[in-house]
Amino acid sequence: MKKYLEEMYELIRLIQSDNNINLSITNAISETILCLKNNRKLLIAGNGGSASQAQHFSGEIVGRYKKERKGYAAIALTADSSILTAWSNDYSFDTVFSRQIEALGKKGDIFFGLSTSGNSKNIIEAVKQAKDQTIKTICLLGNDGGKLKNLCDIPIVIPSNNTPRIQEIHLFLIHCLCEELEKSLP
């Protein structure tokens, strides 16, 4: 247990002292507040553990995080098994999220992509589709940010190659974002 806690403390200290990460987080918060204030929506996707975090994030936005408030629009693109399996089977898993963005996304929305490697093909394709539709893109990433670091509008890169620690920090950041949203939105 001590080893795991030390890994987390080290990552938290690193993030706390990194001005680029802090600026990206601040920008992500501001853009998300603006999006939801303008009655637009969040489209969120990831794979594996990041898929469950996408659903968790969506639940916090639609439901509530801590305070009683109105619901805001968020869709976890990972949640509809019929779309996921039909599109993946008939076409490609690489475009399973970009197709949903094509169908559901509108200018003023935000696409949140979660990828611990920064190289998930379906998240890359989703970011490209979002940009084609003038949808702002924010990505929670790991490692060195991979290909997504330079593709998305706001990359938040957790500088670690330890997938569980990256996912734990991603969840922490999702909760920080939700806390700030609830402070700023009615």
Beta strands, then each sheet from edge to edge (+ up, - down):
strand 1: 42-45
strand 2: 74-76
strand 3: 110-115
strand 4: 136-141
strand 5: 154-157
sheet 1: 2+ 1+ 3+ 4+ 5+
end
